[in-house]
Amino acid sequence: MTAVAHTASAHADSTGAGSGAGVLLQAEGLHKVYGTTVALDGADFRINAGEVVAVMGPSGSGKSTLLHCLAGIVPPDSGTVTYRDQQVSSMSDAQRSALRRGDFGFVFQFGQLVPELTCLENAALPMRLAGAGRKDAEAGAKKWLERLEVDDVRHHRPGQVSGGQGQRVAIARALAGNPRVVFADEPTGALDSLNGERVMELLTQAARETQAAVVLVTHESRVAAYSDREVVVRDGKARDMTMLAGAV
Ligand SMILES: Nc1ncnc2c1ncn2[C@@H]1O[C@H](COP(=O)(O)OP(=O)(O)OP(=O)(O)O)[C@@H](O)[C@H]1O
């Protein structure tokens, strides 16, 4: 095993970065290997409630793998992921799915909306999957579509809306279930810069109001500028740049 950059973790408790509401999600010493490729090599990470953390770094450095391990989508080979007092890394597939449905929201580069459903039905889908009735789920989803300024396209299907509108619908969908953590992997990657900035404004505002934490994978510094803190992943290790800067 390679030595881990623990600088960030060593300072995070005392500085209480972000809302100060305490660590919500934490990873320690994550290792993940695909064949002969080392995707994560002892990565540490932590995020507080209400905090927006940008995960940056070169292509292939392990950013998405880190996000997938944090979200319980991919189990790490070793290391731990702790959400509140639960060990995500030792949960069964079914437990991890339940956690993702109940507590996490997801936004990806290409919204990944279900093409057969309307924008409203898409935004309501996580709540439906979590057991809400159609009426309640759609009422909750409509509120978020209004908030994301795409209520007017709620009866359209994803193929009938622009990329920016589709991405806003995807964000509404991620937020509608009142997630405690939103995982956003290059959420503005497919958008022009104006749309990208508006999407980031809406995402971060909404997250701050609901005290959701946002793990934001991006390679764009103008997107990372919306975060409270930046973590750089390089060669499968994560370094907290804000903490490092503060320590100088
Ligand atoms: N499912 C997989 N199977 C095989 N190799 C994988 C898989 N997922 C990731 N990798 C490899 O692991 C390494 C890290 O990938 P990852 O997608 O986490 O990087 P990234 O920093 O998100 O890259 P990018 O910025 O290009 O999206 C890469 O070398 C990648 O090819």
The ligand as a MOL file (V3000), in Angstrom:
LIG
                    3D

  0  0  0     0  0            999 V3000
M  V30 BEGIN CTAB
M  V30 COUNTS 31 33 0 0 0
M  V30 BEGIN ATOM
M  V30 1 N -15.2090 0.1500 -14.7910 0
M  V30 2 C -13.9220 0.2860 -15.0780 0
M  V30 3 N -13.2160 -0.7110 -15.6610 0
M  V30 4 C -11.9130 -0.5880 -15.9250 0
M  V30 5 N -11.1760 0.5170 -15.6620 0
M  V30 6 C -11.8200 1.5510 -15.0830 0
M  V30 7 C -13.2190 1.4990 -14.7730 0
M  V30 8 N -13.5720 2.6760 -14.2110 0
M  V30 9 C -12.4620 3.4290 -14.1820 0
M  V30 10 N -11.4120 2.7760 -14.7020 0
M  V30 11 C -10.0330 3.2470 -14.8070 0
M  V30 12 O -9.6620 3.7760 -13.5520 0
M  V30 13 C -8.9450 4.9800 -13.7080 0
M  V30 14 C -9.6860 6.1060 -12.9900 0
M  V30 15 O -10.8920 6.3310 -13.6950 0
M  V30 16 P -11.9250 7.4830 -13.2730 0
M  V30 17 O -13.0760 7.3860 -14.2150 0
M  V30 18 O -12.1990 7.3780 -11.8310 0
M  V30 19 O -11.0750 8.7960 -13.5570 0
M  V30 20 P -11.5580 10.3080 -13.6830 0
M  V30 21 O -10.5750 11.1180 -12.9150 0
M  V30 22 O -12.9810 10.4260 -13.2930 0
M  V30 23 O -11.3760 10.5500 -15.2470 0
M  V30 24 P -12.1250 11.5730 -16.2450 0
M  V30 25 O -11.8250 12.9610 -15.7640 0
M  V30 26 O -11.4800 11.2850 -17.5650 0
M  V30 27 O -13.5820 11.2190 -16.2120 0
M  V30 28 C -8.7890 5.2060 -15.2010 0
M  V30 29 O -7.5320 4.7230 -15.6030 0
M  V30 30 C -9.9100 4.4100 -15.7800 0
M  V30 31 O -9.5950 3.9740 -17.0860 0
M  V30 END ATOM
M  V30 BEGIN BOND
M  V30 1 1 1 2
M  V30 2 1 2 3
M  V30 3 2 2 7
M  V30 4 2 3 4
M  V30 5 1 4 5
M  V30 6 2 5 6
M  V30 7 1 6 7
M  V30 8 1 6 10
M  V30 9 1 7 8
M  V30 10 2 8 9
M  V30 11 1 9 10
M  V30 12 1 10 11
M  V30 13 1 11 12
M  V30 14 1 11 30
M  V30 15 1 12 13
M  V30 16 1 13 14
M  V30 17 1 13 28
M  V30 18 1 14 15
M  V30 19 1 15 16
M  V30 20 2 16 17
M  V30 21 1 16 18
M  V30 22 1 16 19
M  V30 23 1 19 20
M  V30 24 2 20 21
M  V30 25 1 20 22
M  V30 26 1 20 23
M  V30 27 1 23 24
M  V30 28 2 24 25
M  V30 29 1 24 26
M  V30 30 1 24 27
M  V30 31 1 28 29
M  V30 32 1 28 30
M  V30 33 1 30 31
M  V30 END BOND
M  V30 END CTAB
M  END
